[in-house]
């Protein structure tokens, strides 16, 4: 998020290595940093590099109402351009779908 010297493929690999499904607890504190930095990353990097960060580092593994609320608050406050808004909104939709699936699974298990 802070450095912009990595080549595209290396940045993509770093993001993939950072976001591990079995490390959700360790990733949780980074959600706030994502929202604090993503707009600046979007405005200062190439489209490809910024898109990798916007999608790849979105806290999608933090499937919770808190993630939805944080995303909604960021969308309102940051007023990102249309492209960044779409990417973040699509990522948010994934979290929303996961929450609904978890609720359906819980209801079916009763």
N, C-alpha and C positions, 0 to 999 in steps of 0.2 A: 504494500500500500504506500510505503514512503519512498522507496527507490524506484527509479524508472530506467535503470540501466540494463535490465535483463532482456535478452532476445525473446521474441514471442513464444517460441517453443519452450524455452527454459521457464518463463513465467508461468505458462500453462502447467508445466510439470510441478513447479513449486506449489501452485494452488492445489493441484490434485493431491500432492503429498501432505499438504496442511489439513485439508478437509477430509478427515477419516471418520467413517460412520461409527466406529467403536470408541471414539474419543469425544463424544458429545459434551460431556461435562467439562472437558478442557477447552472446548471451543466456545462455550457459553459466554465467557467474558469478552469475547472479541466482537460480539454483535454490536455493542455500543460503538466500538472503534470503526466498524464498517460504516455505520450510518454517519459518523462524524467525518469520514474521509472520502466516501464514494463520489460525491459530487465534485470534489476537487480533483480526484483522479480522472473523472469523466472529462473535465474541462482542460486537463493538462496533458493528456496522452493521446496517442493515436486511437482510432476507433477500435481496432482489434484488441489492443492492450487494455483499453478501458472496459470493453465488453467482457473480456476474460475476468477482470476484477469484479465488475458489477454482478455478473451471473455466478461466477465461481466462488466468491467469498460471501455472497448473501447467506445469512444464517438459516438456511433451509433445513438443517438438521435439528434446529431448535423448534420443534413442532409444538407450539403453544399459542395460547391467546396473547401472551405477552409479545411474541414475535409479530403477530398481526397488528397489535396496538402500536408497537414501535415503528413498524413499517408505515402504518397510516399516519402517525405523527410526523414521521420524516417526510412523507410525500406532501403533507400539508405545509410544513415549515420550510422545507428546502426548495420547493417549487422547481423541480428539475425540468430540463427540456423534455420534449415529447419522447425522444428515443430512450433516454434513461428512465423516464417514468414508466414506459412500456416494459422494459426489462425488469425493473424492480417489481412492478405490479404482477408480471407473469410469475416471478419467483414467489411472491406473496400468495398467489393463487395455488401454487403447489403446497404450501404450508396449510392453507385453508382446506384443500382436498384431503391432505393427510389427517387433519383433525377430524374431518367428517368420517373418514374411513375408520379411524380409531374408535369413534363413537359408535359406528355401525357394528364393528367387531365386538365391542363391549356389550352392546344390546343383544347381539346374537348369542353371546356366551351365557347370558342369564337364563 
